[in-house]
Amino acid sequence: MQKKFRIKRDDTVQVLTGKDRGKRGTVVRIVPKKDAVIVSGVNIVKKAMKRRSEQEQGGIAEIEAPIHVSNVGIVCKKCGRPVKIGYKIDGDKKIRICRRCGEAL
């Protein structure tokens, strides 16, 4: 069974805890097995990369590591700060809304 997350790809999120607290970025990828998301420009780690071919270079590369989904909060466009997500049924569609101002996310 596939896990469901309230945060989706291309959402703007803010890091709530950890070394990158306060940084904002967009969700690049969701990792359901680890309950994590990869956010652009956040949780940058150095990784030793092996040279695979003549054209590719090896060395130390900086990549974005996954961050647990509980440590990020979605940013409301109207409020401009991290908020909790609620749901509202609009006809036969279920839409995500901001719990603070009621704006659709």
DSSP file (Angstrom, degrees, kcal/mol; ACC not computed):
  #  RESIDUE AA STRUCTURE BP1 BP2  ACC     N-H-->O    O-->H-N    N-H-->O    O-->H-N    TCO  KAPPA ALPHA  PHI   PSI    X-CA   Y-CA   Z-CA
    1    1 A M              0   0    0      0, 0.0     2,-0.3     0, 0.0     0, 0.0   0.000 360.0 360.0 360.0 135.5    0.0    0.0    0.0
    2    2 A Q        -     0   0    0      1,-0.1     2,-0.1     0, 0.0     0, 0.0  -0.596 360.0-122.5 -84.4 138.6    1.3    3.4   -1.0
    3    3 A K        -     0   0    0     -2,-0.3     2,-0.4     1,-0.0    -1,-0.1  -0.479  20.6-139.1 -77.1 149.1    1.7    6.1    1.7
    4    4 A K        -     0   0    0     -2,-0.1     2,-0.3    28,-0.0     3,-0.0  -0.916  16.0-167.0-111.7 136.6   -0.1    9.4    1.3
    5    5 A F        -     0   0    0     -2,-0.4    25,-0.0     2,-0.1    30,-0.0  -0.901  25.1-142.0-119.0 149.4    1.5   12.7    2.1
    6    6 A R  S    S+     0   0    0     -2,-0.3     2,-0.4     2,-0.1    -1,-0.1   0.734  88.9  75.7 -77.2 -23.7   -0.1   16.1    2.5
    7    7 A I        -     0   0    0      4,-0.0     2,-0.2    78,-0.0    -2,-0.1  -0.768  69.4-168.6 -92.9 132.5    2.9   17.7    0.9
    8    8 A K    >   -     0   0    0     -2,-0.4     3,-1.3     1,-0.1    19,-0.2  -0.625  32.9 -74.8-114.0 172.1    3.1   17.2   -2.9
    9    9 A R  T 3  S+     0   0    0      1,-0.2    19,-0.2    -2,-0.2    -1,-0.1  -0.385 115.3  22.8 -66.2 145.5    5.8   17.8   -5.5
   10   10 A D  T 3  S+     0   0    0     17,-2.3     2,-0.2     1,-0.3    -1,-0.2   0.549  88.7 137.7  71.1  11.4    6.5   21.5   -6.5
   11   11 A D    <   -     0   0    0     -3,-1.3    16,-2.1    16,-0.1     2,-0.6  -0.617  58.1-121.3 -79.1 146.2    5.1   22.8   -3.1
   12   12 A T  E     +A   26   0A   0     63,-0.3    63,-2.7    -2,-0.2     2,-0.3  -0.803  41.2 178.5 -87.1 125.1    7.0   25.6   -1.4
   13   13 A V  E     -AB  25  74A   0     12,-2.9    12,-2.0    -2,-0.6     2,-0.4  -0.864  23.0-143.7-127.2 160.1    8.0   24.4    2.0
   14   14 A Q  E     -AB  24  73A   0     59,-2.6    59,-2.5    -2,-0.3     2,-0.4  -0.979  25.5-118.4-123.4 138.5   10.0   25.8    5.0
   15   15 A V  E     - B   0  72A   0      8,-2.5     7,-2.7    -2,-0.4    57,-0.3  -0.618  25.2-172.4 -77.0 128.3   12.3   23.7    7.2
   16   16 A L        +     0   0    0     55,-3.3     2,-0.3    -2,-0.4    56,-0.2   0.784  64.1  15.4 -93.8 -31.5   11.0   23.8   10.8
   17   17 A T  S    S+     0   0    0     54,-0.9     3,-0.3     3,-0.1    -1,-0.2  -0.938  91.0  46.5-140.3 161.9   13.9   22.0   12.6
   18   18 A G  S >  S-     0   0    0     -2,-0.3     3,-1.3     1,-0.2    -3,-0.0  -0.509  99.7 -41.7 105.0-170.8   17.5   21.0   12.1
   19   19 A K  T 3  S+     0   0    0      1,-0.3    -1,-0.2    -2,-0.2     0, 0.0   0.749 135.3  48.8 -68.9 -24.4   20.6   22.7   10.7
   20   20 A D  T >  S+     0   0    0     -3,-0.3     3,-2.0     3,-0.1    -5,-0.3  -0.010  79.2 159.4-103.5  28.4   18.7   24.3    7.8
   21   21 A R  T <   +     0   0    0     -3,-1.3    -5,-0.2     1,-0.3     3,-0.1  -0.264  65.3  19.0 -57.3 131.3   15.9   25.7   10.0
   22   22 A G  T 3  S+     0   0    0     -7,-2.7    -1,-0.3     1,-0.3     2,-0.1   0.192  91.0 128.6  95.4 -15.9   14.1   28.6    8.4
   23   23 A K    <   -     0   0    0     -3,-2.0    -8,-2.5    -9,-0.1    -1,-0.3  -0.442  44.2-150.8 -74.8 147.8   15.2   27.9    4.8
   24   24 A R  E     +A   14   0A   0    -10,-0.2     2,-0.3    -2,-0.1   -10,-0.2  -0.874  26.9 140.7-118.2 152.5   12.6   27.7    2.1
   25   25 A G  E     -A   13   0A   0    -12,-2.0   -12,-2.9    -2,-0.3     2,-0.3  -0.969  46.3 -89.2-171.1 175.6   12.6   25.7   -1.2
   26   26 A T  E     -A   12   0A   0     -2,-0.3    14,-2.6   -14,-0.2     2,-0.5  -0.767  43.3-105.6-101.9 148.8   10.4   23.7   -3.5
   27   27 A V  E     +D   39   0B   0    -16,-2.1   -17,-2.3    -2,-0.3    12,-0.2  -0.589  35.1 178.6 -74.3 121.7    9.9   19.9   -3.1
   28   28 A V  E     -     0   0B   0     10,-3.3     2,-0.3    -2,-0.5    -1,-0.2   0.853  64.7  -3.6 -89.4 -42.3   11.8   18.1   -5.9
   29   29 A R  E     -D   38   0B   0      9,-1.3     9,-2.9   -21,-0.1     2,-0.4  -0.991  58.5-134.5-152.9 152.7   11.0   14.6   -5.0
   30   30 A I  E     -D   37   0B   0     -2,-0.3     7,-0.2     7,-0.2   -21,-0.0  -0.946  10.6-160.0-112.9 133.6    9.1   12.5   -2.4
   31   31 A V  E >>> -D   36   0B   0      5,-3.2     5,-2.3    -2,-0.4     3,-0.8  -0.841   9.8-179.2-113.3  91.7   10.7    9.4   -0.9
   32   32 A P  G >45S+     0   0    0      0, 0.0     3,-0.6     0, 0.0    -1,-0.2   0.813  76.6  61.4 -64.6 -31.3    7.8    7.3    0.6
   33   33 A K  G 345S+     0   0    0      1,-0.2    -2,-0.0     2,-0.1     0, 0.0   0.834 116.0  32.5 -64.6 -31.6   10.0    4.5    1.9
   34   34 A K  G <45S-     0   0    0     -3,-0.8    -1,-0.2     2,-0.1     3,-0.1   0.364 106.5-121.5-103.7   3.4   11.9    6.9    4.2
   35   35 A D  T <<5S+     0   0    0     -3,-0.6    34,-2.5    -4,-0.5    35,-0.3   0.910  73.8 127.1  54.0  44.4    8.9    9.2    4.9
   36   36 A A  E   < -DE  31  68B   0     -5,-2.3    -5,-3.2    32,-0.3     2,-0.3  -0.828  50.6-150.1-131.6 164.4   11.1   12.0    3.5
   37   37 A V  E     -DE  30  67B   0     30,-2.7    30,-2.8    -2,-0.3     2,-0.6  -0.946  16.6-133.0-130.2 154.0   11.1   14.7    0.9
   38   38 A I  E     -D   29   0B   0     -9,-2.9   -10,-3.3    -2,-0.3    -9,-1.3  -0.953  25.0-165.2-108.8 120.6   14.0   16.3   -1.1
   39   39 A V  E >   -D   27   0B   0     -2,-0.6     3,-1.5    26,-0.4   -12,-0.2  -0.873  25.7-109.3-109.9 136.2   13.9   20.1   -1.1
   40   40 A S  T 3  S+     0   0    0    -14,-2.6   -14,-0.1    -2,-0.4     3,-0.1  -0.444  99.7   4.3 -67.7 129.7   15.9   22.2   -3.5
   41   41 A G  T 3  S+     0   0    0      1,-0.2     2,-0.4    -2,-0.2    -1,-0.3   0.530 108.8 105.6  78.2   8.1   18.7   24.1   -1.8
   42   42 A V  S <  S+     0   0    0     -3,-1.5    -3,-0.3     1,-0.2    23,-0.2  -0.933  74.5  12.6-124.4 144.8   18.2   22.5    1.6
   43   43 A N  S    S-     0   0    0     -2,-0.4    22,-2.6     1,-0.2     2,-0.4   0.936  76.4-171.4  59.4  52.4   20.1   19.8    3.5
   44   44 A I  E     +F   64   0C   0     20,-0.2     2,-0.3    -3,-0.2    20,-0.2  -0.617   6.1 179.5 -77.5 127.3   23.2   19.9    1.2
   45   45 A V  E     -F   63   0C   0     18,-2.9    18,-2.7    -2,-0.4     2,-0.4  -0.903  27.8-117.5-126.5 157.0   25.7   17.1    1.9
   46   46 A K  E     -F   62   0C   0     -2,-0.3     2,-0.4    16,-0.2    16,-0.2  -0.790  31.2-173.5 -95.5 136.7   29.0   16.2    0.2
   47   47 A K  E     -F   61   0C   0     14,-3.2    14,-3.1    -2,-0.4     2,-0.6  -0.995  25.8-125.2-133.8 134.8   29.2   12.8   -1.5
   48   48 A A  E     -F   60   0C   0     -2,-0.4     2,-0.4    12,-0.2    12,-0.2  -0.687  30.6-159.5 -78.7 119.8   32.2   11.1   -3.0
   49   49 A M  E     -F   59   0C   0     10,-3.7    10,-2.3    -2,-0.6     2,-0.3  -0.869   8.5-136.4-106.1 133.5   31.3   10.2   -6.6
   50   50 A K        -     0   0    0     -2,-0.4     2,-0.4     8,-0.2     7,-0.0  -0.635  27.2-107.7 -86.3 143.2   33.2    7.5   -8.5
   51   51 A R        +     0   0    0     -2,-0.3     7,-0.1     1,-0.2     6,-0.1  -0.572  37.1 179.8 -70.5 124.5   34.3    8.2  -12.1
   52   52 A R        +     0   0    0     -2,-0.4     2,-0.3     1,-0.2    -1,-0.2   0.759  60.2   4.5-100.9 -30.1   32.0    6.0  -14.3
   53   53 A S  S    S-     0   0    0      3,-0.2    -1,-0.2     1,-0.1     0, 0.0  -0.852  80.9 -92.9-144.3 179.6   33.2    6.9  -17.8
   54   54 A E  S    S+     0   0    0     -2,-0.3    -1,-0.1     1,-0.2    -3,-0.0   0.868 123.3  44.7 -65.1 -37.4   35.9    8.9  -19.6
   55   55 A Q  S    S+     0   0    0      2,-0.1    -1,-0.2    -3,-0.0     2,-0.2   0.880  99.9  78.2 -77.1 -38.7   33.6   11.9  -19.9
   56   56 A E  S    S-     0   0    0      1,-0.1     2,-0.3     0, 0.0    -3,-0.2  -0.470  74.3-139.7 -75.7 140.5   32.3   11.9  -16.4
   57   57 A Q        -     0   0    0     -2,-0.2     2,-0.1    -6,-0.1    -5,-0.1  -0.764   8.6-146.4 -99.0 146.2   34.5   13.3  -13.6
   58   58 A G        +     0   0    0     -2,-0.3     2,-0.3    -7,-0.1    -8,-0.2  -0.322  45.9  92.6 -92.3-175.9   34.8   11.8  -10.2
   59   59 A G  E    S-F   49   0C   0    -10,-2.3   -10,-3.7    -2,-0.1     2,-0.6  -0.856  79.5 -29.3 129.2-162.8   35.3   13.7   -7.0
   60   60 A I  E     -F   48   0C   0     -2,-0.3     2,-0.3   -12,-0.2   -12,-0.2  -0.839  58.2-173.3 -98.8 121.6   33.3   15.3   -4.2
   61   61 A A  E     -F   47   0C   0    -14,-3.1   -14,-3.2    -2,-0.6     2,-0.6  -0.846  21.5-131.4-113.7 149.2   29.8   16.5   -5.3
   62   62 A E  E     +F   46   0C   0     -2,-0.3     2,-0.3   -16,-0.2   -16,-0.2  -0.897  35.1 171.6-101.1 122.2   27.3   18.4   -3.3
   63   63 A I  E     -F   45   0C   0    -18,-2.7   -18,-2.9    -2,-0.6     2,-0.6  -0.838  37.5-105.0-126.3 163.7   23.8   16.9   -3.4
   64   64 A E  E     -F   44   0C   0     -2,-0.3   -20,-0.2   -20,-0.2   -21,-0.2  -0.798  36.6-153.2 -89.7 123.4   20.5   17.5   -1.7
   65   65 A A        -     0   0    0    -22,-2.6   -26,-0.4    -2,-0.6   -23,-0.1  -0.595  27.0 -91.1 -93.5 157.2   19.8   14.8    0.9
   66   66 A P        -     0   0    0      0, 0.0     2,-0.4     0, 0.0   -28,-0.2  -0.336  36.2-157.7 -66.0 148.6   16.3   13.7    2.0
   67   67 A I  E     -E   37   0B   0    -30,-2.8   -30,-2.7    -2,-0.0     5,-0.1  -0.987  30.5 -97.7-127.1 138.8   14.7   15.5    5.0
   68   68 A H  E >   -E   36   0B   0     -2,-0.4     3,-1.7   -32,-0.2   -32,-0.3  -0.222  27.3-126.9 -60.6 142.9   11.9   13.9    7.1
   69   69 A V  G >  S+     0   0    0    -34,-2.5     3,-0.9     1,-0.3    -1,-0.1   0.734 107.2  61.7 -65.7 -23.1    8.4   15.1    6.1
   70   70 A S  G 3  S+     0   0    0    -35,-0.3    -1,-0.3     1,-0.2    -2,-0.1   0.663  96.6  60.9 -76.3 -14.3    7.6   16.0    9.7
   71   71 A N  G <  S+     0   0    0     -3,-1.7   -55,-3.3   -55,-0.1   -54,-0.9   0.370  98.3  66.0 -94.5   4.4   10.5   18.6    9.7
   72   72 A V  E <   -B   15   0A   0     -3,-0.9     2,-0.4   -57,-0.3   -57,-0.2  -0.940  62.7-159.6-124.9 150.2    9.0   20.7    6.9
   73   73 A G  E     -B   14   0A   0    -59,-2.5   -59,-2.6    -2,-0.3     2,-0.1  -0.986  25.2-114.2-128.5 139.4    5.9   22.8    6.7
   74   74 A I  E     -BC  13  83A   0      9,-0.5     9,-2.6    -2,-0.4     2,-0.5  -0.468  29.9-130.4 -72.2 141.4    4.0   24.0    3.6
   75   75 A V  E     - C   0  82A   0    -63,-2.7   -63,-0.3     7,-0.2     2,-0.3  -0.827  13.5-136.3 -99.0 125.4    4.1   27.7    3.0
   76   76 A C     >  -     0   0    0      5,-1.7     4,-2.1    -2,-0.5     5,-0.2  -0.594   6.7-142.0 -77.4 137.5    0.7   29.4    2.3
   77   77 A K  T  4 S+     0   0    0     -2,-0.3    -1,-0.1     2,-0.2    28,-0.1   0.847 100.6  41.6 -69.2 -33.3    0.9   32.0   -0.5
   78   78 A K  T  4 S+     0   0    0      1,-0.1    -1,-0.2     3,-0.1    -2,-0.0   0.926 122.6  36.4 -80.9 -47.2   -1.5   34.4    1.3
   79   79 A C  T  4 S-     0   0    0      2,-0.2    -2,-0.2     1,-0.0    -1,-0.1   0.875  90.9-146.2 -73.4 -38.4   -0.1   34.1    4.9
   80   80 A G     <  +     0   0    0     -4,-2.1    -3,-0.1     1,-0.3    -5,-0.1   0.652  65.4  87.4  79.0  16.2    3.5   33.8    3.8
   81   81 A R  S    S-     0   0    0     -5,-0.2    -5,-1.7    -7,-0.1    -1,-0.3  -0.937  90.9 -77.3-140.5 163.8    4.4   31.4    6.6
   82   82 A P  E     +C   75   0A   0      0, 0.0     2,-0.3     0, 0.0    -7,-0.2  -0.404  57.1 176.2 -66.1 134.9    4.3   27.7    7.3
   83   83 A V  E     -C   74   0A   0     -9,-2.6    -9,-0.5    -2,-0.1     2,-0.2  -0.840  32.4-101.7-133.7 167.0    0.8   26.4    8.0
   84   84 A K        -     0   0    0     -2,-0.3    15,-2.0   -11,-0.1     2,-0.4  -0.621  39.6-121.5 -86.8 154.2   -1.1   23.2    8.7
   85   85 A I  E     -G   98   0D   0     -2,-0.2     2,-0.2    13,-0.2    13,-0.2  -0.822  28.7-179.9-104.1 133.9   -3.1   21.7    5.8
   86   86 A G  E     -G   97   0D   0     11,-3.0    11,-2.9    -2,-0.4     2,-0.4  -0.724  19.8-127.4-117.4 174.1   -6.9   21.1    5.9
   87   87 A Y  E     -G   96   0D   0     -2,-0.2     2,-0.4     9,-0.2     9,-0.2  -0.951  17.7-174.2-126.9 146.5   -9.2   19.6    3.3
   88   88 A K  E     -G   95   0D   0      7,-2.3     7,-2.9    -2,-0.4     2,-0.7  -0.998  24.1-129.8-136.9 139.3  -12.4   20.9    1.8
   89   89 A I  E     -G   94   0D   0     -2,-0.4     2,-0.7     5,-0.2     5,-0.2  -0.811  22.1-173.0 -93.2 119.4  -14.7   19.0   -0.6
   90   90 A D  E >   -G   93   0D   0      3,-3.3     3,-1.9    -2,-0.7     2,-0.6  -0.880  64.7 -53.5-114.3  96.9  -15.5   21.2   -3.6
   91   91 A G  T 3  S-     0   0    0     -2,-0.7    -2,-0.0     1,-0.3     0, 0.0  -0.635 121.7 -23.9  71.0-115.8  -18.1   19.3   -5.7
   92   92 A D  T 3  S+     0   0    0     -2,-0.6     2,-0.4    -3,-0.0    -1,-0.3   0.241 123.7  91.3-110.2  12.0  -16.5   16.0   -6.3
   93   93 A K  E <   -G   90   0D   0     -3,-1.9    -3,-3.3     2,-0.0     2,-0.6  -0.849  65.9-143.3-107.4 144.0  -12.9   17.2   -5.8
   94   94 A K  E     -G   89   0D   0     -2,-0.4     2,-0.3    -5,-0.2    -5,-0.2  -0.930  25.1-170.3-104.0 117.9  -11.0   17.3   -2.5
   95   95 A I  E     -G   88   0D   0     -7,-2.9    -7,-2.3    -2,-0.6     2,-0.4  -0.819  21.8-120.4-113.6 150.6   -8.8   20.4   -2.3
   96   96 A R  E     -G   87   0D   0     -2,-0.3     9,-2.7    -9,-0.2     2,-0.3  -0.701  34.1-174.3 -86.8 137.0   -6.1   21.3    0.2
   97   97 A I  E     -GH  86 104D   0    -11,-2.9   -11,-3.0    -2,-0.4     2,-0.4  -0.912  30.4-104.5-130.0 157.9   -6.7   24.5    2.2
   98   98 A C  E  >  -G   85   0D   0      5,-2.5     4,-1.5    -2,-0.3   -13,-0.2  -0.669  21.7-148.3 -78.1 130.7   -4.7   26.6    4.7
   99   99 A R  T  4 S+     0   0    0    -15,-2.0    -1,-0.1    -2,-0.4   -14,-0.1   0.728  94.2  51.9 -72.5 -20.7   -6.0   26.1    8.2
  100  100 A R  T  4 S+     0   0    0    -16,-0.3    -1,-0.2     3,-0.1   -15,-0.0   0.929 130.4   6.3 -82.6 -48.7   -5.1   29.7    9.1
  101  101 A C  T  4 S-     0   0    0      2,-0.1    -2,-0.2     0, 0.0    -1,-0.1   0.574  90.8-120.1-115.8 -12.2   -6.8   31.8    6.3
  102  102 A G     <  +     0   0    0     -4,-1.5     2,-0.1     1,-0.3    -3,-0.1   0.497  58.8 149.9  86.5   3.1   -8.8   29.2    4.3
  103  103 A E        -     0   0    0     -6,-0.1    -5,-2.5     1,-0.1    -1,-0.3  -0.433  52.3-108.5 -70.8 142.8   -6.9   29.9    1.1
  104  104 A A  B      H   97   0D   0     -7,-0.2    -7,-0.3     1,-0.1    -1,-0.1  -0.516 360.0 360.0 -71.6 136.1   -6.6   27.0   -1.4
  105  105 A L              0   0    0     -9,-2.7    -8,-0.2    -2,-0.2    -1,-0.1   0.398 360.0 360.0 -95.7 360.0   -3.1   25.5   -1.6
